[in-house]
Amino acid sequence: MTKPLMGQAEIADRLGVSRQRVQQLIGRPDWPTPYVTLAMGKVWRTEDIETWIRDHRPKDTGPEEDTGDTTLGRRHGRKRDDA
């Protein structure tokens, strides 16, 4: 099940890039406006990020598959909290 909100780490995982690369993408004029800015950082609606991906990175489009893998952020060694 896809969560309704994404932070930089989730976006990095979705795109398969580093959080530093996400920071660069956030600076683009065509990047979605954050849903809210919290003390921990900016948060975006997943729907807005998926629309941006569809429009700007067509090779990354397609439904995210739930493979049952409980690893989130394999690049960062974190575990999903909904496992």
N, C-alpha and C positions, 0 to 999 in steps of 0.2 A: 504494500500500500504506500503510495506516495504521500509524503507529508506536505501540508499546505504552505510551509515557509522554508526558506533556505538562507543560510549564512554563507560566508565565503568558503568555508571548508566543504560544505555540501555542494556548492557550485563547482569547486575544484574537482571533487570526486565525480560529479556528473559529467564534466568536460574532459576528465583525465589529464588535468594540468595542475601545476603548483598553485598554492595560494598567492604567491607573488604574481603569477600570470593573471589570476583573477583580479588582483589589485590593479594591474594595468588595464584590464578590460573595463573595470568600473569607471575609469577615467574617460572612456569613450563617450562622445556625445549621443550615440544611439543606444547606450546601455540603459536598461529600465531604471526608473526612479525607485529607491528603496521604499518598502512598505512602511517601515519604521526604523528609527535609529535608537538602539538601546545602549546601555553602558558598555556592553560587550561588542558592540559594532552594529553595522547595518544589516537589515534583514529584508529579503525580497519575497514576494509571492512566487511560489513555484510556477504558477501559470504564466507569470510575466517572463521568467527565465526561460521556460520552455518555448514561449513565443519568440524570444530573442534568438534562441538556438535554431529554431526552425527557419527564421528569416536570415540569419547570418552564418550559420554553420550547418548547412544541410546534411553533411556527412554524419553529424551527431544526432540526427533526428531519429525518431522511431520510439516506440513505447519502451520505457524502462522495464526490464523483466525482473520479477522477484524470483531469484534463483534459490532462495532459502539461505543464502550466504549471510551470516550474521556480521560480517566484517564491513564496517563503513570506514572509508578512508584508508583503504589498504596501503596507500602511499604514506599514511601518517600513523598507522598502527593503532587506530582507535576502533572501538567496538560500538555497534549500534546499540542505542538504549532501548530499542523495542524488541530486542532478541528474545 
